[in-house]
Amino acid sequence: AVHEFFVNRDFSEAYDLADDALQNAEDAFDDAGGDSNGGDKEDAQDAIEDAEDAIDDAEDEIADARRRGVSITLINRAENFLDDARDKLDDADNEYDDKDYDDAEELAQDAEELAKDASDEVN
């Protein structure tokens, strides 16, 4: 790949060869018991738990806002954020099940932020 890139200036071939090398390295890593999908399983699980906690907190905040008589418009916006957070959390769980821990962690963090946005709407 390096030769094709620097000597022959065949960038397409260089890319193809480098991609093949990456795939071979990932396969070897998997065969050795590694996880080439990336990400740390524990970090993803922690992020999912944090998102679940944030969603629970947002649900409590929305219920409290109803008792306090907060505007229905704000409550509806908060519930929309909360629905989006739940959807992201479901996506995170699916990625976790597929062992794509990087994506699971990122989606869980998005879910947590959406849940916090829901809480902010009613506070």
SULQUIMO-V43522 format. One record per residue. RES is the residue in one letter. SS is DSSP state (h for helix, s for strand, l for the rest). PSI is psi in radians with two decimals (NA if undefined). D_CENTER is the distance of its C-alpha to the mean C-alpha in whole Angstrom. Layout:
res,ss,psi,d_center
RES,SS,PSI,D_CENTER
RES,SS,PSI,D_CENTER
This chain:
res,ss,psi,d_center
A,l,-0.76,33
V,h,-0.76,34
H,h,-0.81,37
E,h,-0.67,36
F,h,-0.92,35
F,h,-0.58,37
V,h,-0.98,40
N,h,-0.25,40
R,l,0.54,38
D,l,1.53,36
F,h,-0.61,33
S,h,-0.80,32
E,h,-0.69,33
A,h,-0.76,32
Y,h,-0.82,28
D,h,-0.76,29
L,h,-0.71,30
A,h,-0.70,28
D,h,-0.74,25
D,h,-0.75,27
A,h,-0.73,27
L,h,-0.82,24
Q,h,-0.74,24
N,h,-0.71,26
A,h,-0.75,25
E,h,-0.72,22
D,h,-0.74,24
A,h,-0.70,26
F,h,-0.78,24
D,h,-0.77,22
D,h,-0.50,26
A,l,0.03,27
G,l,0.16,24
G,l,-3.05,21
D,l,1.70,17
S,l,-0.05,17
N,l,-0.27,14
G,l,2.80,13
G,l,2.79,11
D,l,2.18,12
K,h,-0.76,12
E,h,-0.71,14
D,h,-0.70,11
A,h,-0.77,8
Q,h,-0.72,11
D,h,-0.73,12
A,h,-0.68,9
I,h,-0.75,9
E,h,-0.69,13
D,h,-0.71,12
A,h,-0.73,10
E,h,-0.74,13
D,h,-0.74,16
A,h,-0.67,15
I,h,-0.76,15
D,h,-0.76,18
D,h,-0.73,20
A,h,-0.70,19
E,h,-0.76,21
D,h,-0.73,24
E,h,-0.71,24
I,h,-0.75,24
A,h,-0.73,27
D,h,-0.69,29
A,h,-0.66,29
R,h,-0.77,31
R,h,-0.59,33
R,h,-0.16,34
G,l,0.49,34
V,l,2.57,32
S,l,2.41,32
I,h,-0.53,30
T,h,-0.79,29
L,h,-0.68,27
I,h,-0.74,26
N,h,-0.72,25
R,h,-0.72,23
A,h,-0.72,21
E,h,-0.59,21
N,h,-0.77,19
F,h,-0.73,16
L,h,-0.71,16
D,h,-0.75,16
D,h,-0.68,13
A,h,-0.74,11
R,h,-0.72,12
D,h,-0.77,11
K,h,-0.69,8
L,h,-0.70,8
D,h,-0.76,10
D,h,-0.72,8
A,h,-0.74,6
D,h,-0.71,9
N,h,-0.75,10
E,h,-0.68,8
Y,h,-0.78,9
D,h,-0.55,13
D,l,0.06,13
K,l,0.45,12
D,l,1.43,9
Y,h,-0.55,8
D,h,-0.88,7
D,h,-0.68,4
A,h,-0.77,4
E,h,-0.77,4
E,h,-0.77,2
L,h,-0.67,2
A,h,-0.68,5
Q,h,-0.67,6
D,h,-0.73,6
A,h,-0.72,8
E,h,-0.76,10
E,h,-0.73,11
L,h,-0.68,12
A,h,-0.69,14
K,h,-0.64,16
D,h,-0.67,17
A,h,-0.78,18
S,h,-0.71,20
D,h,-0.57,21
E,h,-0.57,23
V,h,0.09,25
N,l,NA,26
